[in-house]
Amino acid sequence: MTLPESKQSFLYVACQHGAAAGLKTALCEPNGPFRLAYSARGFLTLKSALSVPLWSRALPEHPLIRARGVVVAKIEGSESGPMIQKVLEITKDIDWQTCHVWQRDIADPGWNGFEPGGTPLAWLVAEQFKTALACISPETSPNHPDPNAPPRSVIANRPSLEVQAPLDPFRSASSKLPKVLEIIIDEPNRWWIATKTAQQTFDYWPGGVPEFPIPEIVLSRAYLKIAEAFAWANLQIQPGEKIVEIGASPGGACQWLLDQGAAVTGVDPAEMDERILKHPNFTHWRSRSLQVKRKLFRPFRILVCDANVAPKYTLDTVQDIVNYPTTKLRALVLTIKFPEWGTAEQIPEYIQRVKSWGYSDIQVRQLAHNRREVCLVARNRVRNNQSLPTENHTDPQ
Ligand SMILES: C[S@@+](CC[C@H](N)C(=O)[O-])C[C@H]1O[C@@H](n2cnc3c(N)ncnc32)[C@H](O)[C@@H]1O
């Protein structure tokens, strides 16, 4: 086994299964700078023409990337014990602070109840790695061979999202540390060792999947999407802040927003779950968004849209609301649904369109809990451009 050199030639990107083809096209020659080296569903390694330092800040960027890093080595074996020993050997000269252990997705989000995140195998490997590190430096486990170095942590997400579990103390103590070592379980007998300097919120999460407490009853998967969207974009909710959601039924996202202390209005012609309807801070406008007078959007500061309509319809609808003179939305959280995967190529146009409404800070990401869709968050409205016409679209006042 060769020791890692300070410079590598390969990077990895992880994504949702269905997003891999689009990512290959966008990142690999002739459109991008890389050559495809290895491809599994939801996990690609890319050869770079230039050598890449272990702690490079120039990591691949694309809305469909869920996690990314610099590949150090591939490890193959039939038992985890010897594989862990290989990890120790390969990484002994690497000055990492947090280790993420995670497993490549086995399915698309929502398929047969599958959600990206912790798996029993990743959890087991993380525990074994912690134990192996403790054997190297038994004083304070898991620790650094250098007693003067800050403590290291090894984290894997919890295997089940269904149970509300307390956060791992190692995680909360050190999740801000930027040098991340990764053990990526591609197959039980094939792991990849990677490094990254955490730069964006999702770089701090194992496999780019956040972990948050989940109540026993969640009204829909949209609960996971909205919790992830606000965590990823670091968007805070003020107590009692007025938030409107277009496409709110049955109410998973409203449930989370209400739990955060917001006053929520849901716009949807479909029925809301009665537990949401009974909430004192919830109002249901039972109609399509186009039937709601635009002046009624005046009290809201955040608009969430999760309507199952084409991207153009979502953007036309939101544009009408945003550009109405009395609207004062400080943030938009839009789910852009793709009729087909090829629609992802139009993300730059969607960003330009939202920018033209005056928002200067726009981020787009395929959230771990998104299906064939992405989340667009827009903030910091610097001007009120009211003159944009909406194509083929009328909204009764
Ligand atoms: C994916 S579901 C929304 C899930 C929801 N966000 C939750 O938290 O449970 C999509 C919803 O969009 C609604 N919808 C579709 N077109 C709409 C429109 N023009 N105005 C309002 N709601 C719409 C549908 O009735 C459907 O309930």
The ligand as an ORCA input file, in Angstrom:
! r2SCAN-3c Opt
* xyz 0 1
  C     -45.518     18.037     -3.519
  S     -47.084     18.522     -3.004
  C     -46.657     19.637     -1.749
  C     -46.244     18.999     -0.464
  C     -46.273     19.997      0.658
  N     -45.307     21.077      0.472
  C     -46.096     19.412      2.035
  O     -45.355     20.001      2.809
  O     -46.697     18.383      2.353
  C     -47.576     19.597     -4.291
  C     -48.835     20.387     -4.022
  O     -48.887     21.456     -4.938
  C     -50.240     21.794     -5.078
  N     -50.393     22.692     -6.230
  C     -50.241     22.438     -7.549
  N     -50.468     23.558     -8.264
  C     -50.767     24.543     -7.391
  C     -51.073     25.921     -7.516
  N     -51.145     26.537     -8.706
  N     -51.324     26.626     -6.396
  C     -51.262     26.051     -5.180
  N     -50.968     24.756     -5.012
  C     -50.721     24.019     -6.089
  C     -50.920     20.454     -5.205
  O     -52.295     20.541     -4.880
  C     -50.136     19.611     -4.201
  O     -50.821     19.542     -2.976
*
